[in-house]
Amino acid sequence: MSMRSHQCGQVTEALIGQEVTLAGWVNRRRDHGGVIFIDLRDRDGFVQVVCDPDRADMFAMAEQVRNEFCVQIKGLVRARPAGTENNDLVSGKVELLCHELNILNASITPPFQLEDDNLSETTRLTHRVLDLRRPQMQKNLRLRYNVAIETRKYLDQAGFIDIETPMLTKSTPEGARDYLVPSRVHDGQFFALPQSPQLFKQLLMVAGFDRYYQITKCFRDEDLRADRQPEFTQIDCETAFLDEYEIRDLFENMVRHIFKTVMNVELANPFPVMPYSEAMARFGSDKPDLRVKLEFTELTDVMKDVDFKVFSGPANQDNGRVVGLCVPGGAVISRSDIDDYTQFVGIYGAKGLAWIKVNEIAKGRDGLQSPIVKNLHDAAIAEILKRTNAKDGDIIFFGADKAKVVNDAIGALRLKIGHSAWAKDNGLMEQVWKPMWVVDFPMFEYDEEGARWVACHHPFTSPKDEHLNYLETDPGKCLAKAYDMVLNGWEIGGGSVRIHKESVQSQVFRALKIGSEEAQAKFGFLLDALQYGAPPHGGIAFGLDRIVTMMTGAESIRDVIAFPKTQRAQCLLTQAPSPVDEKQLRELHIRLRNTQMPA
């Protein structure tokens, strides 16, 4: 005999007059002058249970019940009295008249009320088991499951097969820091946990599995942020015999399918496509949030001959940049807000934040309010106003420094202003879904410290066919067949066409100053495999955690992961990481250098 006949969320007016058996947790117990009400909860929802004193044994049991007790209840479904319905609940028009109540397990007093929305993250993660009982967390994880299921359905229909790749693998350079796992049977040698299944999925293509996918854990021992975890879940995909455009179409359709089936949201068809160079020029970011209706205005050439050294210095410097950010109606922004913005851009390396309030454009420089106007000649002022298309009542913010500092600082300022309540009220931000592709990424970036080129994406990304010659002559000019899917300012997926010829892969290694011996030692298995008729192939990986975070509107990906780590990469529930005993360390041939235990 089953312990329950229905879920709480299934009890509706369709069951009026029927006897049902429910099992779940006491969300709340209320004693109303001799009648006890129990709000019973399970993963599907809530139902109100009425315990009448007419049944003495049952009522005596109901008097013992407290919040979070696990109980079984049998009873009769009946309509709620007129005027007491709760339209927010599926079961809000009915209640259960309790006939039998069985306490399956008592609960001690919980450390917090489950309906409390003002809990600290430390409290929530320490008591994660209880936190996961909260309806919002149940909803989040159900949605995560639905996304995973719809992904599998789509990929299955498209001919992809799920193949597992190793969790214990070889440590590889050119990425984030690896998590290392010492080998007991091979003294002094280590496995690494995979940062992604990148090399294995390429090997699967060579092995003849045309279409592969995996929803899998990846591990990166890197500094954490709100949207990062030391272990995270990737929807990892690879396909042979498709070009960059076909791959993009395939996975754009997948994301549209997921959003439509899981959330009934229609995403744009097709997604806009923007080259990396344009994204950086207009938004200072390779993952622009297109909901924010603010853009950079290029002013580097205008500022080359102005007296204001803050502008003319970067304008005449290699890799310097000067931009304007015109905020419509922004002249109402107060000095204290401007001071806050100045502090904010300082986080990104900016030395200050110049600005001009446009009070009355018809008056020329006399209609402008700013301490910097006196240092700008008329031609520069006229060109600034023309290019920014400034109107009366606007404010123009300026960034002037090395291009990276300007892009980071003014790009972040664009989002800070754009996401403010004021901007939303004044139509500077749309509350919609704005997907896009960013393409044509640089193949390499120069590492000043190491005095060498490093791969922007990873060293297995194919250069554009017409840029192959640049690998030897000018790696900085080389563009990659790489593409990122961006949604509302978050990169949710990234991929590329891979190198499928050993000669080109060796060429890229040489450009990265990875010598033939080093390449053979680290990637010999891949270089060997590419010589056996490797097919043209490419793929993409999506961050499942990020996609679900966006769908739920959660503030952090920790809200969509059952048992996440903190920003310090700790699990507060299990107290991991933790010390291990000397015997275990000896078996692993490990001696601790630092014997001081952390405080």
N, C-alpha and C positions, 0 to 999 in steps of 0.2 A: 504494500500500500504506500503510495507516494505521500511525502510529508506535506505536500500542498497541491491544490487543484488548479490554482491560478496565481499569477503574479499580482502584486498590489495595483500596478498600473493598468491591469486588464479588467479591473472591477468597475463596470459602467452600468448605466441604466438598463442595458441589454440583459443583465443578470438579475434584475429585480425579481424577488420571489424564490430565488435559488439558494441552496446551501453551498457554501464554498469553504475551502480550507486554505489559509494563508500562513506563510512563515516569513519572518523578517525581524527587524529591529524596532524597538520603541523609540520613535523620534521625540515624542513628548507625551507625558501623561498628565491629564487634567481631572481634578476632582470637583465636580459641580453639584454640591449639595446632595450627596448620596448617589449620584450617577457618575461613573468614571469613564472619561473619554481617553482613548489611546490613539495617537497618530502612528500608524504602522508604516514602516518604510522598507522597501527592498530596492534592487537596482533599477526596477522599472517605474517606480513612483511611490505614491502615498495613498492610504485609504484611512478614513476615520472609523474607529471601532467604538461601539457603545456597550459598556458593561453595566447591566442593570442589576440591582441588589436582589431581584426575584430569584436568581440562581445563586444560592448562598455559597456553594463551594467555589464556583467560578469567580464570584465577587471577592471572596477572601484572597484568591490568587491574584486578582487584579490590584488589590490593595498593596501587595508586595512588590509589584512591578515598578521599575524606575527606568530613566533614560538609558538607552543602549542595551537593555536586556534583549536577549535573543529569544523570541517566543513563537509559538504556533497557536493559531486561533481558528476555531470553526464557528461558523455563524450564518445568519440569514441576511442576504442583501435586500435592503429596503430603501425607498426614496427618503431623502432628507426632508425634514419639515420645511414647508414653504418659507422662504426668506433666509434660510440658513445655508443655501447652496454656496459653493466656492468655485467660481468659474475659472480660476487659475489652475485647477487640478482636473485631470482626466476623470477621476473618480469623484469630482466635486458635487455631483448631483445625488450621490448615494452614500449610504453608510452601512456598516456591518453590525448587526445586532449579535453580540457575542453569546454563543451557547457553551463553548468549551475553551479554556485557556490553559496552555501548557508552557511553563517556563523551561526552555531548552538549555539556557545558560544565563546566569546572572552576570552583571557587569559591575565593576567598581565604578566610583564616580569619575567620569572623564575629566581630563585636565582642562578642557575648554568646551564651550557650547558649540555644537556643530553649525548652528546658524550664525555664529559670530564671524563677520566678514573682516574684522580688524585684527586678525591674528598676525603675529610676526612670522616671517619665513622660518626662523629658527624653531619656533614652537611647532609649526606645521610639519617641518621635515623630521624633527625629533619624534613626533607622534604621527608619522606618516600613515600608519594603518588606519587611525581614526580620521585623519584628514581625507583619506581616499573614500571614506563613507559619505562625505559631503556631496549633495546632489550635483554641484557644479563639477567636481572632480570625476564623478561617475559619468556625467555627460561628456566631459572632455575625452575620457579614455574610450567611451563607446564610439565617439566620433573618430578617434584615431583608428580604431578597429575598422570602421566603415571605410575610411580612406584606404587602408591597407587592402581590404577585400576588393574594393572597386579597382584598385591598381592591378591586383592579380587578375581580375576578370578581363580587364582591357588587354593586358600583356599576353594573357593566354589566348585570347581571340586573335591577337596579332602574330601568333606563332612563336612567342618567346617561351623558353623553359627555365624553370628555377633550378639552378645548380649551386650547391654550397662550395665555398672556397675556404682554405685553411684559416684558422684563428691563430695558429702558431706558425710564424713565417720568418723570413729573413729581414733583418734590419736594413733599411735603405736610406740613403741620404736624400737631399734635395726636397725635403718636405718639412712638416712640423716635427717636433721631438717625439721619438718613439717611446712607447711603454715596453720595457724589456722584461723578459721572463727567463730566469736562469735555468740552464739544463742540469739536471741531477746526474744523468748518465754521460754527459760530455763536459768534463771539468773545464771551467773557465769560458764556456761558450753559452751564447744566449739566443733565444728566439725573440722576435718582436711581435706585438699584437698589431694587426693590420691598420694602417691609417685609411686605407681603402682597398678594395680588391683589384686595383687597377691592373697590375701585371698579370694576375691570374685570369682576369676576364679577357685580356689580350691573347693569352695563351689558349684560352677556350676557342677564340676565333680561329687561331691557327689550327686548332684541333678539329675544326669543322662543325662546331656548334654555332650555326648561323646567327641565332638570336638567344641571348642569355639575359636573365635578370635574377636579382636577389634582393630581398629586404633584409638588410644585415647590419650588425653592429660594426662600428669603426671606432678607433681609439687614437687620440692625439693628446700628448702631454704638453699642452700649451697654456698660456695665460688665458684666463676665462673672462667672458663677458656675459651679458644677459642672454644672448642667443648662442652661447657656446656651452658644451659639456665635454668632459674628458672621454666619455663614451656616448655616441650618438647613433642614430639609425639612418641609413642611406637606402634609398630605392636606387639600386645600382643596375645599369642597363648597358648592353653592348650589342651591336649588330654589324654583320658583314654585308658587303655589296650594296651599301647605300651611301650617297654623297651627303655633304653637310646639310643641304636644303631638305632632302628627304628625311634625314634624322630629325631635324627641327620640326617638320610637319607632323611626323609620327608622335612626337612627345608633346607638342603643343595640343594635339587632339586628345592626348591622354589627360592632360591637366584640365582641359575643357570638360571632358567626360566626368572626371572626379568632382569638379565643382558643381556640375549640373546634377549628378546623381546624389551626391552627399548633401549639398546645401541648396539645390535648386537655383544656383547662380549661373547666369549666362555670361561667360567671359567673351571679350572681343574676338572676332573672327574675321581676318587673321590678326595675330598679335603684331603691333608695330615693331619694326626692326630698326635699330640705331647703331651705327658704328661706334666703337669705343672712343674714337677721337672726337666725335660730335657730343657724346655724353659728357666727356670731360670739359669740352669747350662750353657747353650750355649749362651744366649742372655741377661740374667739379667732382663728379662721382661716376663710378662704373656700374652703379646700381641706382639710378635716379628714381625718385618717388614722383611720378608724373601727376599725382593728385595735387601737388603744390604748384600753383600757377605763378611761380617766380623763376626767372632765369638770369644767368650771368650775361653781362654785356662786356665784350672784349674792348679794353681801353689801352692795351700795352703800347700800341703805336702812337696814340694820342699824347701820351705822357712823357715821351722821350725828351722833349725840350722844355718842360715846365720847371719853374724855380724850386718847386717843392721836391726836395731830395728823396723824401719818403716814397714818392711816385716815380721820379725820373731815374733813381738808382736801380730799382728792379726792372724798369722798362728797358734799360740799356744793358742789363746783365744777361749773360747766357742762362737760359732756363729760368729767367725771371718772368713775372706776369703781373699785370694790373687789370682788375675787373671791377665793374660796378654791379650792384644788385639793387634795382629800383623796386621799392615796395609801394604799390598804389595806395593812396590814402594814409601813408605811414607818417606823415608830418605830425600826426597826433601822438606818436610814440614819445613818451616823456624822457627827460634827461637821465632820470634814474634807471629807466629801462635800457637806454643806450649804454650807460655805465655797466649794467649787468651783461649786455651783449659783448661789450669790450672785454670784460673778464672772461666770458665764455669762449671767445675766439682765441684768447690767450692759451687755453688748454691745448689748442692745435698748433701752437708755435707762433701765432700772429703777435706782432709787437704792439699793436694798437688797432683801432677801428675808426677810420675817417668816415665822415658823413656830410651830406648836404641836404637840408630841408628846402624843398621847392615851394615857396609861399606864393609867389606871383611871377610866372614865367615871362610875362610881357615886359617886366621891368629889367630883364637881363640879370646881370650879377647883383643888382640892388634888390631883386626879388628873391635872392637866395640867402639862406641863413646857415652859416657854418664858419668855424675858425680857419678853414683851409682855403676858402674862396680867394682871399687876397693873394695867395701864392700861385694861382692859376691864371694864365693869360686868357683873353677873350675867346680866341679861336678854340682853345681846349674846352672852355666852359660850353661854348656853343655846340661843339661836337659831342660832349658828354650828354647834354640835354637831348640832342637829336638822336643819338644812338640808343639811349635808354628809353626814348619816347616818354619822357617825364611830363607829368601834368601838375597843375596847381594842387597842393596838398599831399604830394608824394615825398618820400625820402629816399635818397640814394646812399647805400653803404658801399665802401670801397675796400678791396683787398689788394695789397701790393707787397710782394715778397717772391721767394722762389715759388715756381709753379705748384709744387707739392703742398707747400704751406697754404697758399691761396686757395687751392682746390679743397683741401681738408677744412680750413677755417670757414671760408665763405659758404662752402657746401653744407657744413654743419649749421651755420647761421640761417641759411635758406630753409632748412628743415625746422629749426627751432622757431623761427617766425611763422612759417607755414603751418605748423602743427598747433600754434597757440589758439586759444579760444577766440581772441580778437580776429585772427586771420580767417577762422571758420565762419565767424559772424559776418565778415566782410567779403565773402565769396572768393578768398584766395586759396581755398582748399576744397576739393570735392570729396565727399564721403562715398567713394565708389571703388570698384576693383580695377586697377590699372596694370595689366600685365604687359611685358615687352621682352624682346630679345636684344641683348647687347652683343655685337659681333665684331670681328676684325680686331681682336686684341693684339698688342705687341707680343712677339714670341719671347723676348727677353727683356730684362731690366738690368741696369748696371749696378753692381754692389760696390760702392766706393771703398768700403772697409776691406773687402776681399780682393779688390782690383780685378774683378772678373764679371762676366755676364752670368745671370742666373735665370732659370726658366720661370716665366710668369705663372703659367698654369702647372705643368709638370713636363719633364724632359721627353715625354713620349708623344707630345702634341705635334701634329704635322704642320710645317710651314705652308703658306700658300704656294702653289706651284710656281708662280711667276717670281717668287721671292727666294727660291732655293739658292741662287747665286750669292745672296746677301749673307748666307751662313758663314762664308769664308771672308767676304770683303767688308761687310758692315752689318753685324748682327742686330744693331739697334733699329735698322729700317725694316726688319723682317716681321711680317704679320703672320698670325697663326690662324689655322682653321678651327678657331675656338668660339664658343658661344655660351652665354649665360642667360638663363631665364630669370627675369626680375619681376617681382610683384610688390607694388606699393612700397618700393624702396628696400626690399629685402631680396637678396639673391636666393632663390629657392632651388635652383638647379644649375649645374654647369657641366660642360663637356667639350668634346672636340673630336675631330677626325684624327686618328692616330697614325703614326709612322708605320708603314707596313714593309718597308725595304730596309734591310740591314745596312746598306751603304749610306742611306740618309740618316738613320739612327746614329751611326758612328760619326757622321758629319756633325750632328747636333751635339753629341758628347764632346767632340773636339772644340766646338764653339763655347761650350761650358767649361772648357779646360779640364775635362775628365779624360785622362790619357787612356790608351788602349788597354794597358795592364789593369788599371783601376776599373775601367768599364767591364772588362772580362771578369774580374773578381766579383763585382757587384751585380752586374746585369748579364753575365755570360749566357745564362739560361734563356733570356729573352733574345739576345742577338743570335744565338744558335737557332732558336725556333723560327725567327724571321727569315731564315735562309731556306726553309722547307715550304716554299710556295705560300707564304702568308697572304691572306686575302686583304684587299682594302677594307678597313673597318673603322668604326667610331662609336661613340656612345655618350652617355650623360648620367649623372648621378643627382638625385633630388634629396634634399634634407627633409625627411618625413616629419621630424620634430618641428621644423620651422613652418612647414605647410599647415600642420594641425594647429600650431600656435596662432597663426594668422586667422585661420577659420574660426577658432574659438574666441578670438579677441583677447587672449590671455596676455599678461604683461611679460611673461618669461616662458621659455621652453620648459622650465621645471614644472610648469602647471599642466603639461601634457605628457610627462614621463612618470611612470608609476613610482619608481624609486630613484630619484635623481641625486646628483651630487651638488654640494654648495659651490659658491664661486671659488672656494679654496680647495675644490676637488675632494671634499670629504663627504661621507655618508653619515649623517647625524643619527639615523635610525640604528645602523649596525656598528657605528663607531669605527668604520673603515676609512683610511688604512690604519692598521694597528701593528704593534710589535709582534714578532714571532720568536719562539724559543730558540735557544742556542743549538739544540739538536737538529731542528729544521735547517738552520743556517749552515751547519757543518755538512749536512747531506747535500746541500747546494754549493758547497765549496766557497762560501761567502763569509768574510770577516768584516764586521762593521768598522769603518774608519772613525766615525763620530759616535762615541759611546754615550755622549750626553743625550738623554731623552728630551724631546721637545716639551716645553712647559704646557 
